[in-house]
Amino acid sequence: MARIMRVTSPVLGPHKPPCRIRTRDSYSFGSAPFGLEHFLKNHYPMKKFLLTLTACALLSFGMGSANASETAPKSVVHVVTVAWKEGTTPEQIQAALDGAKALPAAFKGITHVWTKALKVQNPPGTTVNRTHIIVMEFADEQALKDYANSDAQKEWYKLYLPIRAQSTTHDITN
């Protein structure tokens, strides 16, 4: 059993301390004043904080384990590698690329267009080297289907087809 000790202060004289001073025999971990049950019972704000922290941790781990199919975009990426006809001028190529960049404004199903190729690979044995890449991002597969033979495509083809020698197209989605 804990003993209450009196403390003497030079200023206040003998007085009872505001809390008990415990002796060595009362510090066992199984005793009520120092067990988890006592802590949770007498420290409600800390209990509330720990429960909130635990709930947040569990929710964040649950969110991180969502399926990749739930977070994967539904857009379609349309990649065209292009080889130009001999005699095509840089101005004609730039006009075709600028026409591609203008497509999102002309056709609502196209969300982004990229025309600056950082690297173009031509496999060994290629007879006509491709020098440029045009990438279009469509909102979904239906937008890609609707783009075929649309007025926007026909207008852009007026700039693009006369100077295109060969192209290879890839369509990618999840």
MOTAMO-V872995 format. One record per pair of residues at least 24 apart in sequence whose C-alpha atoms are under 8 Angstrom apart, sorted by the first residue. I is the first residue (numbers start at 0). GAP is how many residues later the second one is. D is the distance in Angstrom with one decimal. If there is no record, write none. Layout:
I_GAP_D / I_GAP_D
This chain:
0_24_7.7 / 0_25_6.6 / 1_24_6.0 / 68_105_7.8 / 71_102_6.6 / 72_100_7.9 / 72_101_6.8 / 73_65_7.2 / 73_66_5.7 / 73_99_6.6 / 73_100_6.2 / 74_62_6.7 / 74_63_5.6 / 74_64_4.7 / 74_65_4.4 / 74_66_7.1 / 74_98_6.2 / 74_99_7.8 / 75_61_5.7 / 75_62_5.0 / 75_63_6.5 / 75_64_5.5 / 75_65_6.1 / 75_68_7.4 / 75_95_6.6 / 75_96_5.5 / 75_97_4.7 / 75_98_8.0 / 76_58_6.9 / 76_59_5.9 / 76_60_4.6 / 76_61_6.3 / 76_93_8.0 / 76_94_5.6 / 76_95_5.0 / 76_96_6.4 / 77_57_5.6 / 77_58_5.0 / 77_59_6.1 / 77_60_7.5 / 77_91_7.0 / 77_92_5.8 / 77_93_4.5 / 77_94_6.5 / 78_54_7.1 / 78_55_6.0 / 78_56_4.5 / 78_57_6.6 / 78_90_5.6 / 78_91_5.0 / 78_92_6.3 / 79_53_5.6 / 79_54_5.1 / 79_55_6.2 / 79_87_6.4 / 79_88_5.6 / 79_89_4.5 / 79_90_6.5 / 80_49_6.2 / 80_50_7.5 / 80_51_5.9 / 80_52_4.4 / 80_53_6.5 / 80_86_5.4 / 80_87_5.3 / 80_88_6.6 / 81_48_5.0 / 81_49_6.2 / 81_50_5.3 / 81_51_6.0 / 81_52_7.8 / 81_82_6.9 / 81_83_7.6 / 81_84_6.0 / 81_85_4.4 / 81_86_6.8 / 82_45_6.7 / 82_46_6.0 / 82_47_4.1 / 82_48_5.8 / 82_49_7.0 / 82_81_6.3 / 82_82_5.5 / 82_83_5.1 / 82_84_6.1 / 83_46_7.5 / 83_47_7.7 / 83_79_5.8 / 83_80_4.6 / 83_81_4.8 / 83_82_6.9 / 84_78_5.5 / 84_79_5.6 / 84_80_4.5 / 85_79_8.0 / 87_75_6.2 / 91_67_7.8 / 91_71_7.6 / 92_70_7.7 / 94_64_7.0 / 95_60_7.4 / 95_63_5.3 / 95_64_5.2 / 96_37_7.6 / 98_57_5.8 / 98_60_7.3 / 99_34_7.6 / 99_56_6.8 / 102_49_6.8 / 102_53_7.8 / 105_46_5.7 / 106_40_7.5 / 106_45_6.0 / 108_29_5.5 / 108_30_5.4 / 108_31_7.7 / 108_34_4.9 / 108_35_7.3 / 108_38_7.5 / 109_26_6.8 / 109_27_5.7 / 109_28_4.4 / 109_29_6.2 / 109_33_7.3 / 110_25_7.6 / 110_26_5.6 / 110_27_5.7 / 110_28_6.2 / 111_24_5.8 / 111_25_5.1 / 111_26_7.4 / 112_24_6.3 / 127_38_7.8 / 129_36_7.9 / 129_37_7.6
